[in-house]
Amino acid sequence: MSNDQSWFNYLGTSYKIALDRFSFLESAGFQLAEIQEATGNNARYDGWHFEWKGPINIRIEYYELEFNVIFSSHGSRTSYLFVDYEIFNNRSGLQGTMFSSDKLQHALEKTGKDIKDNYGDILKGDPFIWKKISKKVEEAQQKNKKEGLEKDKKEMYRFERIDAKEAFQKKKYKKVIKLLKDAEEYLEPLEKSKLEYSRKKVKEKPWWRLT
């Protein structure tokens, strides 16, 4: 079995585990609104995500070894890890979002259980807790702008970079360029290569066929 095929099989297994670990969302009033399974077309960029719609919006994704749970509500968009650190003092014990194949299942199980057991008010869209989250997000954004550190500026473009991963997988190269062009100096080498590849593909296509 090739390395690409092994990786594709692993993505399929991890995707099913993730669906199982977050299946409790259905009984909490959420509906599975979008599913994107791994395609197997590109081992380097492949991954999966799914989205739940309910009192709030939840996106769960794994692309390029990065696992994210993203919450959206009351005009704010933030990650599980941000909430874990800023609201719950890193109760999960997780130190980041990058997980290799031998570490991802543990992260899925830990994150799913933590959200199920402790995020009830957040999942319900409780205005009090979301006001607190929104304030923390705003404070972090202001801090990033004020300090002007490269690391913080990378964080400012966090969600543009996340969205660009999906756009690249779907071959929406014009969207990739739009999302990443302002953050170019803060991109990782792999992100820069995707931006340059997208620019090349856009130049190759007639204007009426751009995606």
Secondary structure by P-SEA (a helix, b strand, c coil): ccaaaaaaaaaaaaaaaaaaaaccccccccccccccccccccccccccbbbbbccbbbbbbccccccccccccccccccaaaaacccccccccccccccccccaaaaaaaaaaaaaccccccccccaaaaaaaaaaaaaaaaaaaaaccaaaaaaaaaaaaaaaaaaaaacaaaaaaaacccccccccaaaaaaaaaaaaaaaaccccccc
